[in-house]
């Protein structure tokens, strides 16, 4: 897939205020500081589309971007550590749950996992929650350039093995690096594939 255009549309505090669900949509979520904005910028080929920040918890709304005027890319608030109050955290949690369970044109959620670390329970718990909600997801392992290839591959393997204890089917995953552009071609080809299926299905309906 060639990215011809990518632009910011709107930030919504509630799912009801999101743009009309008339295009296939792909959401990105992960623990705070997992490299989400950097990955979104790398995928779209723009350096400042999603705002990157050294401080966790920067994203606080449902941020919609439109790509090639054909599909939506959505930047969701992170889960886990963020410098926000417990009340705000609960509010973010509810907003994310409502979005993930009510957005009918959501094709898949890319859950970002830091490839520098061993499996973290918070990530496995979030995937289990997606399973309960019956929300389709894929995994993007980030920051592959920050450790050796061997170490990143070992951590990815450990995470998949940890998933196998609970999951019968392991969805497709991608190893990425925003710095080196690793995984960009594969992720965009996959989105292209899903878009084709989405539009074919729409025609049948």
Secondary structure, 3 states (H helix, E strand, C coil): CCCCCEEEEEEECCHHHCCCCCCEEEEEEEECCCCHHHHHHHHHCCCCCCCCCCCCCCCCCEEEEEECCCEEEEECCCECCCCCCHHHHHHHHHHHHHHHHHCCCEEEEEEEEECCCCCCHHHHHHHHHHHHHCCCEEEEEECHHHCCHHHHHHHHHHHHHHHHCCCCCCCCEEECECCCCECHHHHHHHHHHHHHHHHHHHHHC
